[in-house]
Amino acid sequence: MAGMNSQIPVLGACFILLASCSGLWNAANRSSLETDVAQVLSIDPAEVSMQCAMVDTTRTGYCVLPADETQVDAWARSLGLSPRRASLSDGESVPPLASEGPVGCLDAGRSGAVEGQPAYWIGARPTSLALGSGGQFEYLLLIFDPAAAQACVQVSYAYG
């Protein structure tokens, strides 16, 4: 029994490290995410208030920012985004839902209402999502909430 008691602090330390990984990952990558999303959207992050976060310890992140219909339409045209209506019950309308679940922009608790909102999508590492750093986004999902005058942009960094 004495051996078991000596393992409790070690197990406790492991739990604390695991619990803090997501927060550390988010803190370490949030600034790069903000810079990269701003670059793809051709906006100045100093002029546009963006709230960005990574999704757990994945390559996926999202940013919520103010937007109006004119701005969203301009982004959709310049990036070649495909329009749709967001439906959490239809994985075709919001493709990341099928593989990642309702996280990031698809988590109504984080980004606001999702169901029925105008949404835009592009995937398969398009050249419009290439980054100045040499990296690239695998996909971009944009969900627009006209009533809140905000957009949520979800991206996933491509491997390699």
C-alpha positions as CSV (number, residue, x, y, z in Angstrom):
1,M,0.0,0.0,0.0
2,A,2.9,2.3,0.7
3,G,4.1,2.0,-2.9
4,M,0.6,2.9,-4.2
5,N,0.6,6.1,-2.0
6,S,3.9,7.2,-3.5
7,Q,2.4,7.0,-7.0
8,I,-0.5,9.4,-6.2
9,P,1.7,12.6,-6.4
10,V,3.1,11.4,-9.7
11,L,-0.4,10.7,-11.1
12,G,-1.5,14.1,-9.8
13,A,1.4,15.8,-11.6
14,C,0.6,14.0,-14.8
15,F,-3.0,15.1,-14.6
16,I,-2.1,18.7,-14.1
17,L,0.3,18.6,-17.0
18,L,-2.3,17.1,-19.3
19,A,-4.9,19.6,-18.2
20,S,-2.6,22.5,-18.9
21,C,-1.4,21.4,-22.3
22,S,-4.5,22.8,-24.1
23,G,-4.0,26.2,-22.5
24,L,-0.3,26.3,-23.2
25,W,-0.9,25.2,-26.9
26,N,-3.5,28.0,-27.2
27,A,-1.3,30.6,-25.7
28,A,1.7,29.6,-27.8
29,N,-0.2,29.6,-31.1
30,R,-2.9,32.3,-30.7
31,S,-0.8,35.2,-32.0
32,S,0.3,33.3,-35.1
33,L,-3.2,32.2,-35.8
34,E,-4.4,35.9,-35.6
35,T,-1.6,37.0,-37.9
36,D,-2.3,34.2,-40.4
37,V,-6.1,34.7,-40.5
38,A,-5.6,38.5,-40.9
39,Q,-3.2,37.8,-43.8
40,V,-5.7,35.5,-45.6
41,L,-8.5,38.0,-45.1
42,S,-6.3,40.9,-46.0
43,I,-7.1,42.9,-42.9
44,D,-4.9,44.7,-40.4
45,P,-5.2,43.0,-37.0
46,A,-4.3,46.3,-35.4
47,E,-7.4,47.8,-36.8
48,V,-9.8,44.9,-36.4
49,S,-10.5,43.4,-33.0
50,M,-10.2,39.6,-33.4
51,Q,-10.6,37.0,-30.6
52,C,-8.7,33.9,-31.7
53,A,-8.2,30.5,-30.1
54,M,-6.8,27.1,-31.0
55,V,-9.1,24.1,-30.6
56,D,-7.6,22.0,-27.9
57,T,-4.2,20.7,-29.0
58,T,-5.2,20.3,-32.7
59,R,-4.0,22.2,-35.8
60,T,-7.4,23.9,-35.9
61,G,-8.2,27.4,-34.7
62,Y,-10.8,30.0,-35.1
63,C,-11.2,33.8,-34.9
64,V,-14.3,35.8,-34.1
65,L,-14.3,39.3,-35.6
66,P,-16.7,42.1,-36.5
67,A,-18.0,41.9,-40.0
68,D,-20.9,43.1,-42.2
69,E,-22.5,41.5,-45.2
70,T,-20.4,43.6,-47.6
71,Q,-17.1,42.5,-46.0
72,V,-18.2,38.8,-45.8
73,D,-19.1,38.9,-49.5
74,A,-15.8,40.4,-50.4
75,W,-13.9,37.7,-48.5
76,A,-16.0,35.0,-50.1
77,R,-15.3,36.3,-53.6
78,S,-11.5,36.9,-53.1
79,L,-10.9,33.5,-51.4
80,G,-13.2,31.5,-53.7
81,L,-15.5,30.4,-50.9
82,S,-18.6,28.3,-51.6
83,P,-21.8,29.7,-50.0
84,R,-24.2,27.5,-47.9
85,R,-26.4,27.6,-44.8
86,A,-24.9,26.1,-41.7
87,S,-26.7,23.1,-40.4
88,L,-25.2,21.0,-37.5
89,S,-27.4,18.1,-38.6
90,D,-25.9,18.1,-42.1
91,G,-22.2,17.5,-42.2
92,E,-22.1,18.5,-45.9
93,S,-23.1,22.1,-45.0
94,V,-20.2,22.4,-42.5
95,P,-17.6,19.8,-43.5
96,P,-15.3,20.2,-40.4
97,L,-18.2,18.9,-38.3
98,A,-17.8,15.5,-39.8
99,S,-14.2,15.0,-38.7
100,E,-13.8,17.5,-35.8
101,G,-17.2,17.7,-34.3
102,P,-18.9,20.9,-33.0
103,V,-15.8,22.8,-32.0
104,G,-14.5,26.3,-32.8
105,C,-17.0,28.2,-35.0
106,L,-19.4,25.2,-34.8
107,D,-19.6,25.5,-31.0
108,A,-22.5,27.9,-30.4
109,G,-21.3,28.5,-26.9
110,R,-18.0,30.0,-28.2
111,S,-19.1,31.8,-31.4
112,G,-22.8,32.4,-31.2
113,A,-25.7,31.0,-33.2
114,V,-24.7,28.6,-35.9
115,E,-27.8,26.8,-37.2
116,G,-29.2,28.4,-40.4
117,Q,-26.5,31.1,-40.5
118,P,-24.8,32.0,-43.8
119,A,-21.7,30.0,-44.1
120,Y,-18.8,29.8,-46.6
121,W,-16.3,27.0,-47.2
122,I,-13.2,26.2,-49.1
123,G,-11.0,23.1,-48.6
124,A,-8.3,20.9,-50.1
125,R,-5.4,23.4,-49.5
126,P,-6.3,26.0,-52.1
127,T,-3.7,28.5,-53.1
128,S,-5.9,31.3,-51.7
129,L,-5.0,29.9,-48.2
130,A,-1.2,29.9,-48.7
131,L,0.6,31.9,-46.0
132,G,3.5,34.2,-46.3
133,S,5.4,32.1,-43.7
134,G,5.4,29.2,-46.2
135,G,2.6,27.4,-44.4
136,Q,-0.9,26.8,-45.6
137,F,-4.4,26.3,-44.3
138,E,-6.1,23.0,-45.2
139,Y,-9.5,24.6,-45.2
140,L,-11.4,27.8,-44.2
141,L,-14.9,27.9,-42.8
142,L,-16.6,31.2,-42.3
143,I,-19.9,31.5,-40.5
144,F,-21.6,34.9,-40.5
145,D,-24.1,36.1,-37.9
146,P,-25.8,39.2,-39.4
147,A,-27.7,40.0,-36.2
148,A,-24.5,40.2,-34.2
149,A,-22.5,41.7,-37.1
150,Q,-19.8,39.2,-36.5
151,A,-18.0,36.4,-38.4
152,C,-16.3,33.3,-37.2
153,V,-13.4,32.1,-39.3
154,Q,-12.2,28.5,-38.6
155,V,-9.1,27.2,-40.2
156,S,-6.8,24.2,-39.9
157,Y,-3.1,24.3,-40.6
158,A,-2.0,21.8,-43.2
159,Y,0.7,19.3,-42.5
160,G,4.1,19.9,-44.2
